[in-house]
Amino acid sequence: MAEAAALRVAIVQMKPDKGQYRANLRTSGEAFAQLAADSPNLVVLPEAAMTGYFLEGAVYELAVTAQDFARDLAAAWREAGGRTADLVAGFFENDDGNYYNSAVYVHVEPRSERIVHVHRKMFLPTYGVFDEERFLSRGRHLGVFETAFGKMALLVCEDACHAISATLAAVKGARVLIVPSASPGRGIEAEGELASITQWRDTLRLAAIEHGVFVIYAGLTGFEGGKGMTGSSFIVDPRGSILVQAPATEACIIRADLDLGAIDRARATLPLLGDLAAVLPNLLLDPELPLPRGARDATDC
């Protein structure tokens, strides 16, 4: 099947009620109803969209299986009148007693849904206001998956702060990076913008330019325990231009139509990804890197 030439995207910037899974599903359904009349191809929600982020031990009560979450998300979309579409959202996952901060990509049909990919957050912040690794397990794989719109990858929040994540995803074939996030605000820039918002925009613009990819960033908004989430969802094109950006503090919907041919044009005129793919094996074989090198020599102690 040929890939589509365009991708219509909507980001639903959520302000969830902490710990209220069913109520937040209903809220997402209200947003979905606004999209139903002019349905996008892809709808993206933030990290921890249906529960809020700062759950600590309550994560064990609110985590669900990927199958249950996909079913609930798809049901909310269909009940709102949504047609065939792909949905992405972050959630806390219970996989047989192993708990993860995950994101799911679901293809939804009028009478069924299919999980295309589940990504489990690999970089768990446990510093400052963050405490993820006390309660959650790390994901161990960065997968790239096929969609009707080309190959994509999911990166949950801090995953995307590490340049190597976007690099490996792009080298493995990803043309669109989707980043559900829950980022508390911190610092003030000279222009009065929160430093964390500026940092996210700068980081993901560079990722888009270097790899010739679209980046879709969906940020959680609202306050949890006095910590303000910074929203500011945006989409950046393969040349680093911001196509659309949401405000920091409001629950809202933003939309953009992506010309997927822009990926090939950007990569042809600035072939950084091709250069990287050629040189990457040499970089990874550098003996000074702290990487596993196979079985130790029998004489080693």
Secondary structure as GFF3:
##gff-version 3
##sequence-region A 1 301
A	DSSP	beta_strand	6	13	.	.	.	ID=ss1
A	DSSP	alpha_helix	21	36	.	.	.	ID=ss2
A	DSSP	beta_strand	42	44	.	.	.	ID=ss3
A	DSSP	three_ten_helix	56	58	.	.	.	ID=ss4
A	DSSP	alpha_helix	59	62	.	.	.	ID=ss5
A	DSSP	alpha_helix	66	79	.	.	.	ID=ss6
A	DSSP	beta_strand	85	95	.	.	.	ID=ss7
A	DSSP	beta_strand	98	108	.	.	.	ID=ss8
A	DSSP	beta_strand	113	120	.	.	.	ID=ss9
A	DSSP	alpha_helix	132	135	.	.	.	ID=ss10
A	DSSP	beta_strand	144	145	.	.	.	ID=ss11
A	DSSP	beta_strand	152	154	.	.	.	ID=ss12
A	DSSP	three_ten_helix	157	161	.	.	.	ID=ss13
A	DSSP	alpha_helix	163	171	.	.	.	ID=ss14
A	DSSP	beta_strand	176	181	.	.	.	ID=ss15
A	DSSP	alpha_helix	195	211	.	.	.	ID=ss16
A	DSSP	beta_strand	214	219	.	.	.	ID=ss17
A	DSSP	beta_strand	221	224	.	.	.	ID=ss18
A	DSSP	beta_strand	227	230	.	.	.	ID=ss19
A	DSSP	beta_strand	234	236	.	.	.	ID=ss20
A	DSSP	beta_strand	242	245	.	.	.	ID=ss21
A	DSSP	beta_strand	252	259	.	.	.	ID=ss22
A	DSSP	alpha_helix	261	269	.	.	.	ID=ss23
A	DSSP	alpha_helix	272	284	.	.	.	ID=ss24
###
